[in-house]
Structures are given as C-alpha cells and as structure tokens.
Amino acid sequence: MKILEYNERNNSLKLHIENEDDLWLIHLIISKGDTVIARTTRDVSMGNDSRRVPMIVELQVEFSEFQPFTSRLRIHGIVRDAPEKYGIKGSHHTINLDIGNEIIIIKQWTKHLLEKIKKQASRRSNVMIVLTDQDELLIAIPMEQGIRILTEKDISNAMNEEESLEKPAIEVAKEVEQYVNQYSPDAIILAGPGPFKELVKAKLNVKAKIYLDSVSSASRAGLNEILKRDVIDQVMNEYQVSMAAKELERALLLMAQGSNLVTYGIEEVERASSIGAIKTLLVSDDILTVDNEGTRNRVEAIMENVENSNGRIIIVPKDSTIYYQLRNFGGLLALLRFRIN
C-alpha cells in the first residue's frame, strides 16, 4: 500500500493498492456512512442500447465485501457524485477495487486507524513456508488475512533407495521456484521431518533467503507447529498470525492456572481498557465489520484506549487457526498488565 495523499482538513486519504492485504485492511477500515472516490464502470443507456462506461464516482458506503485470498474488494453504496451526463446520482452502485487501483477514503480518522494504514504502507517483508518430505508437499503464504495454502499434495515415490530422492527433490524445487516467481518472497522457511528438505534446498535456485527448520510432518499439523516457532518470528515478525496463536496459548495457560491477568467479552475488556490495564488485545476481525454501529464504535474505542496506553493489538482473521477459539470468548480477549477487581 502506498499513501499518495492525506488531507487532514477534509479527512481524505488517497491510497494505491499493492496487494491483497491492502484490500483486506480497507475492508476492515471503511464503515457505513464513509465516502469513497474511485474509478469504476457502469452500464449506461445509450438510446436503445447500453454499454459499460468507465467513470470516477463518489460513493457513500453502505457495506463492503471481501473474500479472503482474492484480489477484489466490493464496496456497495449510494452514488453521491458522478458525471452529470450519465444521470446516476442517488442510485445504488458497487465499486470493484483491485490490486493496482487507487481510492480516496473520506471518514473520521482516529489515531489508531491512521497508524494501521501507516504500518501497512511501511510493510515490505514477505515470506513463504515450504513443508516437505519424500511423501508430502505443502506450500503456504502467511498473510494478514490468515494462511493461504498454495499447494498441498502427495509426492510419494515408490522407490526406497536414497538415490531415488534426487528426482522428487528436483521436482519439489521446481514447483517452489514457480511460486517464488509468482509471489516474490523475501525469505523461505523450508521445513520437514527428515533430511529431504536439505536436498531440496540444494536444488533451489532462488534469491530469497532460506531458513531450515524441523517439524513432525509436512502437513497442516506441521504448519501449525511452524507458526509457533521462533523462526517464524525472525522471518515474519511483522505478521500477526503467529503472534496471535502464541498470545492465545499464553492466555489459555493463565486461565487454566486460575490467573486474573486475562479477561474477555466486550464489557470486561472495555472496563480494562478504560484504566490502561491491557497489555495485549486479541480482536476477531468480524467485530470490526459488524452492522451494529454501536458495537463497532465500542470496539474501536477499546482499541484506541489500548493504543494510547502502549498496548499491543492483534487482529485475528477468520481464516486463522485460532479464530473460532477466540470467538468462544466473544471475539475479544485481553492479557492484562495488572489485576483488576
């Protein structure tokens, strides 16, 4: 994401979309009643015919839709401004926002929201996870939206001799290189239960730095293991996926021990945030996009309180492995600096 222009006087922010995570963040940020300005197309009547015409429209947002791991955000709303000759003011319209597009967002910007935009704009790291042995291959990309599985398949070889591993290692390396060319990661975490990963590393011809690690299997279970390792923090410390899993694990352990340093649910978390007690806050992303404006405003106020007291906020996307665990706690869970009554 690139910040092209910010006008504090009229609360307008112009952005250039560079990747899927940018679209996901915009989906979380825009709310009903906000204004967006973007290039779009619209079917317009031309006499007895109609054709799709490109134009720039100003839209008052009703709601937005984003399917994780896609490159399109749909913003629905009412047209407030458009070329007069097309006569579409006041009508419903949907802007399809894609990677490479620009958008102007006009809303009441809080310090917290602006910081999230700035953080996204400064993020440049990108990592790929490759789990493999002679029987299985899994390639994934950690994203703000969750973990995107690029491929997951059986690559078992009927031969058992060590020499027979040469061919599957070359095939795995070629497949990894194809995804590297597509996603351009800065680093690759290459892991597996045995020495096969080292053979694959020797066959790889990529510029990205390669980190080796071990897991019990080259499967989703192994992926969950790697997300909790220190190596994931070294390579992708800006991604929130692994941090969220670790913090929830810590919270569950504290609760099992009967500690009062964990609280959850909007009422209790709101109270803790008001006195600066929250050290880390886990938030399920759907709470930020609920239709209930009152709930959304309360959650945003909680997040702003946490930000102002130098707490850490981790947004947990629906595709995260811990999303449903967090939803069991009302979508809000906080680890505290000190006990509160």
KAWOBEL-V727437 format. One record per pair of residues at least 24 apart in sequence whose ideal C-beta (glycine too) atoms are under 6 Angstrom apart, sorted by the first residue. I is the first residue (numbers start at 1). J is the second residue. D is the distance in Angstrom with one decimal. If there is no record, write none. Layout:
BEGIN
i:I j:J d:D
i:I j:J d:D
END
This chain:
BEGIN
i:1 j:120 d:4.9
i:1 j:121 d:4.8
i:3 j:121 d:5.1
i:11 j:106 d:5.6
i:11 j:109 d:5.8
i:12 j:104 d:5.5
i:12 j:106 d:4.7
i:13 j:105 d:5.1
i:14 j:104 d:4.8
i:15 j:103 d:5.6
i:16 j:102 d:5.2
i:17 j:99 d:5.5
i:17 j:101 d:5.2
i:20 j:71 d:5.7
i:21 j:143 d:5.5
i:21 j:144 d:4.3
i:23 j:73 d:4.3
i:24 j:66 d:5.9
i:24 j:144 d:5.9
i:24 j:145 d:4.9
i:25 j:120 d:5.3
i:27 j:64 d:5.1
i:27 j:66 d:4.0
i:27 j:73 d:5.5
i:28 j:288 d:4.9
i:29 j:113 d:5.8
i:30 j:61 d:5.5
i:30 j:64 d:5.8
i:32 j:61 d:5.9
i:32 j:62 d:6.0
i:34 j:61 d:4.6
i:34 j:107 d:4.1
i:35 j:60 d:5.8
i:35 j:106 d:4.0
i:36 j:75 d:5.9
i:36 j:103 d:5.8
i:36 j:105 d:5.5
i:37 j:104 d:4.0
i:38 j:95 d:5.1
i:38 j:103 d:4.5
i:40 j:95 d:4.8
i:44 j:86 d:5.1
i:55 j:83 d:5.6
i:57 j:82 d:4.5
i:59 j:95 d:5.9
i:68 j:145 d:4.4
i:68 j:319 d:5.1
i:69 j:148 d:4.8
i:71 j:98 d:5.8
i:71 j:99 d:5.0
i:72 j:96 d:5.6
i:72 j:98 d:5.5
i:73 j:97 d:4.3
i:110 j:304 d:5.6
i:112 j:303 d:5.4
i:112 j:304 d:4.7
i:112 j:307 d:4.7
i:123 j:238 d:5.5
i:125 j:186 d:5.5
i:125 j:238 d:5.7
i:126 j:185 d:4.8
i:126 j:186 d:5.2
i:127 j:185 d:5.5
i:127 j:187 d:4.9
i:127 j:235 d:5.0
i:127 j:236 d:4.5
i:128 j:185 d:4.0
i:128 j:188 d:4.9
i:129 j:189 d:4.8
i:130 j:176 d:5.5
i:130 j:188 d:6.0
i:130 j:190 d:4.9
i:131 j:191 d:5.3
i:131 j:192 d:6.0
i:131 j:218 d:4.1
i:131 j:222 d:4.9
i:132 j:172 d:5.5
i:132 j:192 d:5.0
i:132 j:197 d:5.9
i:132 j:200 d:5.9
i:132 j:218 d:5.0
i:133 j:192 d:4.6
i:133 j:193 d:5.5
i:133 j:194 d:5.6
i:133 j:196 d:4.8
i:133 j:218 d:4.8
i:134 j:165 d:5.7
i:134 j:168 d:5.9
i:134 j:196 d:5.1
i:136 j:218 d:3.9
i:137 j:172 d:5.8
i:138 j:218 d:5.7
i:139 j:179 d:5.6
i:142 j:236 d:5.9
i:142 j:239 d:5.1
i:142 j:241 d:5.0
i:145 j:317 d:4.7
i:145 j:319 d:5.9
i:146 j:317 d:4.5
i:146 j:319 d:3.0
i:146 j:320 d:4.8
i:150 j:179 d:5.5
i:165 j:199 d:5.9
i:169 j:199 d:4.3
i:169 j:200 d:5.0
i:169 j:203 d:5.3
i:170 j:203 d:5.3
i:172 j:200 d:5.0
i:173 j:200 d:5.4
i:173 j:203 d:3.7
i:173 j:204 d:4.9
i:180 j:206 d:5.0
i:187 j:235 d:4.8
i:189 j:235 d:6.0
i:191 j:215 d:4.9
i:191 j:226 d:5.6
i:192 j:218 d:5.1
i:193 j:217 d:5.9
i:211 j:235 d:5.9
i:224 j:321 d:6.0
i:240 j:314 d:4.9
i:243 j:314 d:5.6
i:244 j:314 d:4.7
i:244 j:316 d:5.0
i:244 j:322 d:5.9
i:245 j:322 d:5.4
i:247 j:280 d:5.3
i:248 j:322 d:5.0
i:251 j:333 d:5.9
i:251 j:335 d:5.6
i:260 j:339 d:4.4
i:261 j:336 d:4.7
i:262 j:335 d:5.9
i:263 j:334 d:5.3
i:264 j:329 d:3.8
i:264 j:330 d:5.9
i:264 j:333 d:4.3
i:265 j:330 d:4.2
i:266 j:332 d:5.7
i:269 j:302 d:6.0
i:269 j:332 d:4.6
i:269 j:334 d:5.0
i:270 j:302 d:5.5
i:272 j:334 d:5.6
i:272 j:340 d:5.9
i:273 j:302 d:4.6
i:273 j:305 d:3.9
i:273 j:306 d:5.5
i:276 j:309 d:3.8
i:277 j:336 d:4.9
i:277 j:337 d:5.7
i:277 j:338 d:6.0
i:277 j:340 d:5.4
i:278 j:306 d:4.9
i:278 j:311 d:4.7
i:278 j:334 d:4.5
i:279 j:311 d:5.7
i:279 j:335 d:5.2
i:279 j:337 d:4.7
i:280 j:312 d:4.8
i:280 j:335 d:4.4
i:281 j:306 d:4.9
i:281 j:313 d:5.0
i:281 j:334 d:5.0
i:282 j:314 d:5.3
i:282 j:316 d:5.8
i:282 j:326 d:5.7
i:282 j:333 d:4.6
i:283 j:315 d:5.2
i:284 j:316 d:5.2
i:284 j:326 d:5.1
i:284 j:327 d:5.8
i:284 j:331 d:3.7
i:285 j:315 d:5.3
i:285 j:317 d:5.0
i:287 j:331 d:4.6
END
